[in-house]
Amino acid sequence: MTDAVKISEGSPYDVVVIGAGPVGENVADRARAAGLSAAVVESELVGGECSYWACMPSKALLRPVVARADARRVPGLSAAVQGPLDVQAVLAHRDEEASHWKDDGQVAWLEGVGADVYRGTGRLAGPRAVTVTAPDGTEHRLTARHAVAVCTGSRAVVPALPGVAEARPWTSREATSAKEAPGRLVIVGGGVVGVEMATVWQALGSEVTLLVRGSGLLPKMEPFAGELVADALTEAGARIRTGVSVTAVHRPAPDGPVTVDLDDGDRVEADEILFATGRAPRTDDLGLETIGREPGSWLTVDDSCRVEGTDWLYAVGDVNHRALLTHQGKYQARIAGAAIAARARKVPLLETDPWGAHAATADHAAVPQVVFTDPEAASVGLTLAEAERAGHRVRAVDHDLASVAGSGLYADGYRGRARMIVDLDREILLGVTFVGPGIGELLHSATIAVAGEVPIDRLWHAVPAYPTISEVWLRLLETFRG
């Protein structure tokens, strides 16, 4: 006989949050700031994917790679930085930025805002009810007076290929937490994770081969972004093969090499293989069946992030499939937190007002993203193809970033490009893309222009400082005006 499960009936909370990544933390923070009580449930580390296996460790790995690349283009400095990176120092810095995979500080922060933290697996148990199974088997039953917010995020998808389980492939988690550089690394996928990890491990000494099913890299951005990044990766020594698919994976010996079969009949051998082939929602063990939903599905929401067909359930961050980016999930958390508080107080909501306090309009119109490769690629809003598909009458305005004075000062041989998508009927910007060294910090100006729907005539009066790379704004506007 087994011991009976110990069940603890907790006091009701105003809000129960499942998932304590950056998104769940922000929902709880906004609830507490509005005077609502909040419980947060986490099955792994408080701080979530971003803190330990994604944003923070990956950017810690990328920073010395990009800094060295920039320094090598500066006269008087380039000769001093021709040597290899100190791999162990880079990995140690990564470990520090990932808090050595300990979450004490983040737990303290959540408790500091007045939220109760429950360790364990949270599952829905009907409307406004959540059960938490603690590591020791104890169950807590939580109820929510106003809202349950699902903030469980997403997980990496590994395709069900022959031999893939025995090959023990890397996902983004292993790629950002590896303790040494593999001699040879095959990366399957040409999206953000694929190109960033190719940049990292090529620079840390691995022989990198990128296998891409499509025709190029970064398919969700303007085509020139992927082209410039591909050129740089190739020059750094990476091999890029497009138009190929993996059909099987073999690793006969647990510690031996892995062989990858391709659909063109070729084979590639490596020491590790990373699948960067998409994400799936972490909802398969969430108890969705108790509320008539399909386990493992994305949760469709309105602009206040409330799950359609409910008046109490919210899905915030990756799990709603609107914009799978940490900063966008945190933005949604601020919107959802405000909406939950307003509904609790029976205050009229503004979720139908574009750009209102309770509408995550930026999810549709102004999603910013930086790809921290060398060169960096950054975009906000719509690409030319997306704008045309949406039926807008638009014009793409391009400019060579290398022709801007600030770019020449930034680096010898600077290569980059800028594009803005102009809505010709409203004369506002629908999207902006930059590619080039050091342009990540330039993106927020574009985000303000797109989210603020700033008229082109007014942008003409936003004078860029000279000599900075941001002078490209003046050149783009001059090109538009003819």
N, C-alpha and C positions, 0 to 999 in steps of 0.2 A: 504494500500500500504506500501511496505517496502522501506527504503532508498536505493538508488542505491549504489552498491559496489564502493568504492573509489579505483581506480587503479593507481598505481604509476609505471611509466616506469623508471627502473634504468639504469645506464650506463653499458655497457658490461664489464664483468670481464674476465680475462684469464681463471680462474678456479672457478666453483661454487661447493661447497661441501654441500651435504644434510646429516645432522647428525653431531653433535658436541661432540661426545664421544671422547675417546682417539684416535681412528682411524681417525675420521674427523679432529680433532685438528692437528694431525701429517701430514695429507695430506696438509692442509692449510699452516702449518709451512714450509714444504718442498717446496711448491709452492712459498711462499714468499721469502725463502732463495735463490731461483733461479731467483728472480726478477720478478715473475709473480704476478698479482693482484688476490686477492681471496676473495670470499664471502662465509660465512658459515651460514647455516640455521639450527635452532634447535627448536623443538616443545616442549621440556621439559626443563631439566636442562643441561646447558653446562658442559661437563664432563661425561655425559652419565651413562649407567648402572654400569660400573665398579666403578665409584667414589661414587655412592650413594646407590646402591642396590646389589652389587656383590663383586668384589675383595676387596675393602677397608673396608666396614663394616664387611664382613664375616671374614676377617683375623684379624680385630680388636677384634672380638668376640672370635676367636680361640686362639689368642696369650696367654691370661692368662690361658686358659684351658691347653694348651700344656706346658706352663712354670711351672704350678703347677705339672703336671704329671712328668716332668723331675726332678723337685726339690724333689719329693717324692721318687726318686730313688737314691738320693745322701746321703751317710752316713754323719751324723752330721747336716743335714738340714731337712731330711724327717719328723722328729717329729714336726718341727715348721710349717709345711704346711699341716697338716692333716684336718684342718677345711674347711668349705665350702667357695666358692668364694663369694665375695661381689657383688651380682648380679647388684645392682644399679650402682656401680662404673664401672663394666664391660660395662653396657649399656651406661653410660655417656661417657666412652672412645670411644665406637662405634660411638656415636653421634658426637663427636669431629672429629673423622677420616672421617666421612661422611659430614663434614663441616656443620652440622645441616641442611642438605638438602638445602643449599644456594649456588649459583654458582658465586657469585661476583668475587671471586679470579680467577676462570677459565675464566670468561668473560674478566677480565682485562688482563690475559695472552694472550688470542687470539688477543685482540685489540692491545696489546703491540708488537706483531709480524707484525702488519699492516693489519690484516684481518678484513673485515666488518662483523659484526654479525647481522643476521636477526632473530627475534623471530617469530615463527609461523610454520605452517605445509608446508613443501616443497613438491611439486609434479612436475613431469616431464610434460612438455607441448609440446612435440615434440623434435626433435633433437636440442641439445645445449640450450634448453629453460627450465626454472624452474619458476613456480608461487609459491609465498609464501603468505599464508593466515594468517595474523596476528591475535592475540587474539581479537582485536577490529573489525575484519571483513575486514580491509583494505587489498588489494592485491598488492603485488609487483611482477613485471615481470622482471626476471633476465635472461640475456643471457651469454653464455660462448664462448669465442673465440676458446678455445682449448679443454676444458674437463669439464664434469660434473662427480663428484665422489659421488656415493651412499655409504654412510657409516651409514646406519640406524640400523645396528645390528640385533639382534634377540629378540624374546620374549618367555616367558615360555609357554609351551603347557599344557593345562588341558584337559584330555580326556573327550569326550562327554558321560558321564555316567548318568544313571537315578539319579536325585536328586542332581547332583553336583552343579548346579547353586544356588539352595537354600541353600546349605551347606556353601557357601562362603569360599572355600578352600584357604589355603595359596599357593602362589608360592614362588619362590626364593626371590621376593621383600618383601613379608610380613615376611618371615623367617629371613631376615637380618635386618629388621627395627622394629620388634615387641618391644613393650614397657614393656612386662613382660613375664616371662616363663610360658607357659601353664602347668597345672598339668599333663596332659597326651597328648602326641603328636604322631600321626601316620604319618609316612613318607612313601610315595609310590615312590619307585625307589631306586636303589642301586648304582647309579653313583656318580660323584664327589659331586654334590650339596647334594644328599641324605646323604652320609657318613659324609660330613663336618658339615651339620646342625644337624645330629644325635649326633656328637661329642660335638657340642656347647650346645645344649639344654639339653642333658643328664647331662652334667657337671653343668649347671645352675639350675638344680633341676627338670626337667621334666622327667616323665616316658616315654621313647621312644620305639616305636615299628616300626621296618623297615619291609615293605612288598615289596618283590622283586620277580618279575616275573621269572627271570632266576635262575641259580643254585648258584650264588654267587655275591659278591660285586665287583665293579670296573671292569666290563667285558672287557674294552678296554685295560687293562694293563695285565701284566703277572699274571697267576692265583694265585701265591703265594702272590701277593700284596693284593688282596681282602681277602684272607684267614687270613693273619696277622692282617689286619684292623678289620675283623669280630671278631677274637678272642679277640682283645682289647676292642671293643665295648661291647661284651657280658660280659667280666669281669667287665666293668664299670657299668653294669646293664641294658643295652639295650636288647630288644628282637628282634631277626632277624628271619624272616620267609621267606624262599626261595620257589620258585616254586608255588607261589600263585598270583592270579590276583584279582583286585577289580572289582566287577560287579555292585555295586550300593552304593550310599551314602545317608544317611538320617540325617537331622537336623530339627526336628519338630518345635522347638522353636528357634527363632533367636539367643538368648544368651545361648542356652542349649548345651548339648553334641552332638557329631556327631557319628553316627554308620556306620560302614563300612561292607558291605557284601562281602564275598570272594567266589571264584569259587569252593572252597572245602566244601561249606555249612556253614563255620564258620562265626562269627561276631566279630568285634573288636570295642570297644567304646573308644572315646577320647574326649578331649576338643577342639583340633584343628587337622586338617589334612593338610599336605603339599604334594603337587604333584610335584615331581622332576623327570618328565618323558619326558624330551627332550625340544628342542627349535624349533621355526619356524621363518622364515625371516620376518622382518618388511617391507614388500613390498606390502601389500594388498591395501594401500591407497597412492601409490607412483606415480600413473599415468602411469604405465607400458603399459597400453593399447594404449597410444598415440604413442608408438614406436613399436607396434606390439608384445608386450610381455605379458605374463600371469600374472595378478595381484596375489600377494601372493606367487610367485615362488622364489626359489633361483636363483641367477644370475651367470651363468657359465662364467668363465674368463680364459684368458691365463695367462702365468706366470708373465706378467707385470701388471696383475689385470685389464686389459681392457676386457670389456664384448664382448664375441664372436659375430661376425657379425656386430660390430660397429667400428668406428674410433674415437669416442669422449666420450664414456660412460665407466666409470670405476666403479667397485664394489669392495669395500675394507672392510676387516674384516669379521665378522660373516655372512654377507649377501651373500657372495660367497660360503659359506659352505665348505671351504678348511680346516680350523683349527679354531674352535670356542674358541679362547683364546685371552685375551686382548693383551698380549705381542706379539702374532703372528700377530694380526691385526695391531699393531703398526709397526711391521717389514714390513708387506705388504704395509703400508702407506709410509714408507721410499722408498720402491722399486717403488711403483706407482708414488710417487711425482717425483722421478728421471726420470721415463719414460715419464711422462707428460712434464717435462721441456725439455727433450731431443727431444721429438717429436715437441714441440713448436719451438725449434731452428733448427729443421730438421737435428739433429745430428744422425748418425747411432746408432741403439739400439743394446744391447747385450742380448736381452731377450731369444735368442736361446742358449746362452752359460750357461750351468749349473754353478751356483754360480756367475754369472755375475752381473753387477751393476743394471740390469733391469729385473732380473729373481728371483722370490720368490721361489727358489729351496728348501729352508728349509721346506716349506709347505709339501713337499713330503718325504723328507729324514731325517729331524732333528727337529721335533717338540718337545720342552721340556714342561713338565708339572709337577707341584708339587701339591699333595693333602695334605692339611695341617691338617691331622688327627693326632691322637696319636696311633700308630706310623705314621710318615710321609711316603708317597709313592711318588716316583719321577721316571720319565722315559723320555727318548729321543729316537727318531728313531723307529725302528721296534721291535715288539715282536718276539719271536721264531715262533709263528704260522703265523704271517704276513710275515716274511721273507721266510718261507717255501712255503706259498701260492704264493709268488711272484717268486718262482722258483730259489731262491738263494741256493747254497750249503753252509750250515752254521753249526756251532757248538755253543751250549749254554754252557757257562762256569759259574758255580755257586760257590758262597762262602758264608759261614756263617759269617755275620757281627759281631756276638758276639765274634768271635775268634780273632778279631783285638784288639791290645792293647788299642788303643784310645777309642774303644767302652766300654771296661771295666772301663776305667777312667771316661767316660761320665756318666755312670749310672750302678748301681747294677742290675743284672738280665737283662741286655740288650738283646733284641731280634730283629733280623733283617736278611736280606738276600740281596745279590747282584748278578746280572746276567749281563753278556755281551754276545752279539750275534756277533760272528766272521764270516765274509765272508771268507771262506776257499780258494777261488780262488784268491782274491785280498789281503787277510790278513789285512783287515781293520775292524773297528767296524761298524755294521749296527744299533745297538741299545744297550742301557744300562738301567737297572732298579735297583733302590735301594729302600729298605723298612727298616725303622728303625727310632728311635728318632734322630732328628738333622741332617737328611741327605739331607734336601732341599738345603742347601748351597753347597752340594757336587755335585749337578747336573750339574753345569756349566762346570766343568772339563770334564764330559762325553759329553756335548753338543759340546765343542770344538773338542774333539776326533772324534765325528761322523761327524760334519759339515766339519771339516778340513781333513777328510779321512786320519787321521794320521796312518801310518803303525804300525803294532804291534811291529816290531823291534825297531821303534823309541820310542814308548811308554815305552819300557823297560828302556830307558834312562831318563824318566821323574820321578825323585826320589821323593816319597812322604815324607813329614816331619814326624818325629817320636816324640811322640806317638800321632797320629791323626787318626780319622776314615778313612781319605783318604788313609791310608796304605792298605786299601782293594784293591786298584788298583794293588799294587805289588802282593798281594795274588792271584788275578784273573789272572794276567799274568803268575805267577809261575804255576798255575793250568793248564793254556793253554799249556805252554811249557813242562809240565810233569816233 
